[in-house]
């Protein structure tokens, strides 16, 4: 496992690659942004989640990830990660934030 992880992060590459430039997109919102995503993978299926809180410049403020114990429901994972992110923002005393999720169904349920 150590060899595999080391090779993943090795600066030497056996193939040629192109540089990929990643840019934080705050969608013109000047404040704190929470990005969340849930997933269901594997066999047996396990539900997981992750989120990151950044400021308007894209600087990392906090993040989290984990598994939903005893669930393989993607909707539950998506709702769970939004809830977890909002709790973290409250704990960090963030008064105003925008939450981005790729789950339109969750957004509609919350509305």
N, C-alpha and C positions, 0 to 999 in steps of 0.2 A: 504494500500500500504506500509506503514511503517513497519507493522508486516511482510509482505512478504519479503521486502528487508532485514530486520533484520535477518530473518530466513535463507536467502540465504548466509549471511556472518557470521553466528553464528559459533563459534568454537566448539560448542557441536553438535554431530551428533547422530541421532537415528539408523543409519545403520553403519555397519563396512565398511571401505573403505581402499583402498590401496594408498600409497603415489605415486604421479605422479611427476616425475622429468622432468622439462621442460628446454631445453637447447637452447640457441641462436645459430642458424646455419648461419654463415656468408659465407658459401661455399668457404672458403679459400680466401675471398676478404678482403684485409686490407684497409678499407676505410669506408665511410659512406654508409649506406644501407637504402633504402626506400622500405617498404613492403606495398602493397596496395590491396584492395579488394572492389568490388562493389557487391550489392545484390538487388534482387527484392523479396519482401515478402508481405504477408497480403492480405486482401480483403477489399477494393479495393487495388490493387497492388501499392506499393510505392517503388521507387528506392532509395537506400541508398549507402553510401560509408564510407570507413575509411582507415587510413594509419598511419604508424609509421616510424619515422626516428631514427635509432640507429647508434652508432659508431661501429668500428670493434670488440670491447669487448662486445657489446650487451647493452651498457648503453643507456637509453632513452634520446634522444635529443629533440624530439618534436612529436606531434601526432595531428590528426584531424579526424573528422567524421561529417556526416550530411546526409541530404536528398536532392535529386534532385527534385526541385519543378516542378510539372506538368509532370513528366515522369514516365513511367513504363518500360522503355527499358533498359535491362541489359547491352547491348553493350555500350550505352551512359553512364551508371553509371560507367562501368569499364574504359572507356576513360576519363571520368570526373575526377575520383579519381587520375589517373596518372597525368593529367594536374594539378590538385590541389596540388599534392605532389611536382611536379617540380617547381611550383610557390613558395611553401614554402621553398624549398631548395635554390632557388635563393634569396629569402628574407633573409635567414640565411647565405648568402654568402658562400654556399657550392659549391666549384668548380668542384668536382668530386664525383659522387655517382652512385651506382648500384641500379636499380629498379627491384623488384620482384613482379610479378603479376601471378595469376593463369589463366589468360585469354590469351590463345595462339592466339586467333583471334585478340585481341588488339595488341599484340606484332607484329604479321604479318602486320597489318595495319600500324603501326608506322614505321616498316622497309621499 
